[in-house]
Amino acid sequence: MSKRITTRWYIGAWVLAVLVGIATGLMARGAPAGSPPPGVTIASLVLVACGIVMFVMWIGALVRLAQQHAWGWFIGVLVLQLIFLGIVGMAAYAIAGPEDTAEVVIRPTTT
């Protein structure tokens, strides 16, 4: 996956998760004790989907960094995610991380 795809999807899923988390808190705050309102259940499913998207994009970014042999960035993104600062690592990678490089193979012509 490219840097652009992984960082945009990761950051987008993170922002959506924060917004849905706030909405879930507001819905649950006014709910009576017992079973949660239906909106909380739906919001919880959205949060799970956001978590899955963030995980897949994080793995994609790590694979891409390993392919580029950008080990400093690899360790930085990995460690920040493991200490629950993944958004910081992915934002830094989006802004200043190594650019995608594509290997081009040119087939020689035969005469």
Protein Blocks (a to p, Z undefined) as FASTA:
>chain_A
ZZklmmmmmmmmmmmmmmmmmmmmmmmmmpcehjddfklmmmmmmmmmmmmmmmmmmmmm
mmmmmmnopaklmmmmmmmmmnopmmmmmmmmmmmmccdddddddddddZZ
